[in-house]
């Protein structure tokens, strides 16, 4: 049987939730610093959370031409962000679904419950304590065990 695991996101419109981060990523790209430290110093002006900053910086790499740049396709993400953050408008998935939410995150809220169950009627939500939105990075062992247990059911 097909199953689905969703990491701390609901099928709802989030709007410009990441505009400031995208602005910072672009500022780094425009400045084209030739070190990770300089890139991080620029991005630090746009990102408040140390964990998010560290995660984003894993994508600042030396390119095949020897210069530094983003490993992500920033232009595509920026140009399609409204589609990425739009949520789901229709369609129902009836198979088993596990929504993992970070206890300290606001991405899956009680007000999202009805929408989740409308689109995923067999969904369950499990909260990972002591984590925010980056639950897979903050508590990888607990997330891994939760996913494994769900898949083995």
C-alpha positions in Angstrom: 0.0 0.0 0.0 1.2 3.5 -0.7 1.8 5.8 2.2 2.7 9.4 2.7 4.8 11.2 5.4 4.6 14.9 5.6 7.1 16.9 7.6 5.7 19.9 9.5 3.6 21.5 6.7 -0.2 21.7 6.2 -2.0 21.8 2.9 -2.9 25.5 3.3 -1.9 28.8 1.9 1.1 30.2 3.7 1.6 33.4 1.7 4.9 35.2 1.8 6.2 33.3 4.8 9.7 33.1 3.4 10.0 36.4 1.6 12.7 37.7 3.9 14.8 34.5 3.5 14.5 34.6 -0.3 15.6 38.2 -0.2 18.6 37.2 1.9 19.5 34.3 -0.4 19.4 36.7 -3.4 21.5 39.3 -1.5 24.2 36.6 -1.1 23.9 35.6 -4.7 24.2 39.2 -5.8 27.2 39.9 -3.6 28.9 36.6 -4.7 31.2 36.3 -1.7 34.0 33.9 -2.2 33.8 32.3 1.2 31.2 30.6 3.4 31.9 33.0 6.3 31.2 36.1 4.2 28.1 34.6 2.7 26.8 33.7 6.2 27.5 37.2 7.4 25.3 38.6 4.6 22.5 36.0 5.1 22.6 36.6 8.9 21.0 40.0 8.3 17.9 38.3 6.9 17.5 35.1 9.0 16.7 35.2 12.7 17.1 31.5 13.6 20.6 30.1 13.9 19.4 26.6 12.9 17.7 27.9 9.8 20.8 30.0 8.9 23.0 26.9 9.3 20.7 24.8 7.2 20.6 27.3 4.4 24.4 27.7 4.4 24.8 24.0 3.6 23.8 25.1 0.1 26.5 27.7 -0.4 29.2 25.7 -2.3 32.2 26.1 -4.5 30.9 25.6 -8.1 32.7 23.6 -10.8 34.1 26.9 -12.2 35.8 27.6 -8.9 33.5 30.4 -7.8 31.1 30.1 -4.9 27.4 30.0 -5.4 24.1 28.5 -4.3 23.6 24.8 -5.0 19.9 25.4 -5.2 18.1 26.9 -8.2 17.2 30.2 -6.5 15.7 31.8 -9.5 13.2 28.9 -10.0 12.3 28.9 -6.3 11.8 32.6 -6.2 9.8 32.8 -9.5 7.5 29.9 -8.4 7.3 30.6 -4.7 3.6 31.6 -4.9 2.9 28.1 -6.4 5.1 26.4 -3.8 3.3 28.1 -0.9 -0.2 27.9 -2.3 -1.4 24.8 -0.5 -3.8 22.3 -2.1 -7.1 23.3 -3.6 -8.5 19.9 -4.4 -7.9 16.2 -4.6 -8.2 13.6 -1.9 -5.6 11.1 -0.9 -7.2 8.2 1.0 -4.2 6.2 1.9 -2.4 6.3 5.2 -0.7 9.6 6.0 1.5 10.7 8.9 1.8 14.4 9.5 4.8 15.1 11.8 4.7 18.5 13.4 7.2 20.2 15.6 5.9 21.1 19.0 7.4 24.6 18.8 6.4 25.2 15.2 3.4 27.1 13.9 3.2 25.4 10.5 0.6 22.8 11.6 -2.0 24.4 13.8 -5.4 23.3 15.2 -7.2 25.4 12.7 -5.6 23.3 9.9 -7.1 20.0 11.2 -10.3 20.2 9.2 -8.4 21.0 6.0 -5.9 18.1 6.6 -8.7 15.6 7.1 -10.7 16.9 4.1 -7.8 16.2 1.8 -6.3 13.2 3.8 -9.1 11.4 5.6 -6.8 8.7 6.9 -4.2 11.1 8.3 -2.8 11.1 11.8 -0.7 13.9 13.3 2.2 13.2 15.6 3.9 15.9 17.5 7.7 15.8 18.0 8.4 17.5 21.3 11.2 20.0 21.7 11.4 20.8 18.0 10.4 23.6 15.7 9.8 23.5 11.9 13.2 21.8 11.3 12.2 18.7 13.3 14.2 16.4 11.0 17.4 18.4 11.8 16.6 19.0 15.5 15.6 15.4 16.4 16.5 13.1 13.5 16.5 9.9 15.6 13.0 10.6 16.9 11.7 11.6 13.4 13.3 8.5 12.0 11.7 6.2 14.6 8.3 7.8 14.1 8.5 7.3 10.3 9.7 3.7 10.7 6.9 2.9 13.2 4.3 4.4 10.8 5.6 2.5 7.8 5.7 -0.8 9.7 2.0 -0.5 10.7 
